[in-house]
Amino acid sequence: MINMIQFLEQNPSMVTLLKEKKASLVGVTALEQKAILDSFDEDVCLENGLWA
């Protein structure tokens, strides 16, 4: 999983394709994919040590 996240960090265009549902992550559940994509959203922030 960490390798996949590192790959996406190095290839932000893939994140865009995933968000547009033009690509998928093989071997990753829908819930895991949502969590990964949510982590790339700029709106997600850390507040008081908890994910908001």
C-alpha positions, -999 to +999 in steps of 0.1 A: +000+000+000+028+024+009+044+018-025+011+027-042+009+060-023+045+068-031+038+061-068+007+084-067+027+112-050+052+110-079+025+108-105-002+133-096-019+129-130-028+093-119-047+108-089-067+129-113-075+099-135-086+079-104-108+107-092-124+110-126-129+072-126-108+068-157-084+045-139-086+021-110-062+005-085-061-033-091-063-052-058-076-023-038-111-023-024-134+007-031-131+017+005-093+016+004-093+036-029-116+062-014-093+066+016-062+069-006-079+095-028-092+114+003-056+116+016-047+136-016-075+161-012-063+195-001-094+200+021-083+172+045-065+187+074-051+177+107-067+194+136-059+187+173-042+155+162-073+141+147-084+139+110-111+164+104 
